[in-house]
Each structure stands twice: as structure tokens, then as C-alpha cells.
Amino acid sequence: MSQFFSRFFKDESGATAIEYGLIAAGIAVAIIAAVDALGTGVSDTFTAVDNAL
């Protein structure tokens, strides 16, 4: 039984998947923030053009 726990705690095969998941989540947050900021600016520009016409 102690060998099972020893191998279980030394096993790092799932760590890479978790790291990739965290990286993907970070990229997704950055994309959402950029699209949100850019979307507001584009909306304001279209509103100004619409008002000018």
C-alpha cells in the first residue's frame, strides 16, 4: 500500500494538462478583455459617424 501512495505522489503526468489549461484560460481572459475594450471603441466610432450623417 505504501508503494501505491509513493508512486501516486511522484506521478506528474496530469500536471502538464493542468498547466496547459491554465495557459489557455489566461489567453482567453486576455482575448475577452481586448475584445471588450476594442468593441467599446468601435461602437463609439460608429455612433459618431451615424450622428455626423
C-alpha positions in Angstrom: 0.0 0.0 0.0 2.8 2.4 0.8 4.3 1.8 -2.7 1.0 2.9 -4.2 1.0 6.2 -2.3 4.6 6.7 -3.1 4.0 6.3 -6.9 0.8 8.4 -6.7 2.6 11.4 -5.1 5.5 11.2 -7.5 3.3 10.9 -10.6 3.3 14.2 -12.5 1.5 13.2 -15.7 -1.5 15.3 -15.0 0.5 18.4 -14.2 1.1 19.2 -17.9 -2.6 19.1 -18.7 -3.3 21.4 -15.8 -0.6 23.9 -16.9 -1.9 23.9 -20.5 -5.4 24.5 -19.1 -4.2 27.5 -17.0 -2.4 28.9 -20.0 -5.5 28.6 -22.2 -7.6 30.2 -19.5 -5.2 33.1 -19.3 -5.2 33.6 -23.0 -9.0 33.5 -23.1 -9.2 36.2 -20.4 -6.7 38.4 -22.3 -8.8 38.0 -25.5 -12.0 38.8 -23.8 -10.5 41.9 -22.3 -9.1 43.1 -25.6 -12.4 42.4 -27.5 -14.3 44.2 -24.8 -12.1 47.3 -24.9 -11.9 47.3 -28.7 -15.7 46.7 -29.1 -16.5 49.8 -27.0 -14.2 52.0 -29.1 -15.6 50.7 -32.4 -19.1 51.2 -31.1 -18.3 54.8 -30.2 -16.8 55.4 -33.6 -19.9 54.1 -35.4 -22.1 56.1 -33.2 -20.1 59.3 -34.0 -20.3 58.5 -37.7 -24.0 57.9 -37.5 -24.6 61.1 -35.7 -22.5 63.0 -38.3 -24.5 61.7 -41.1 
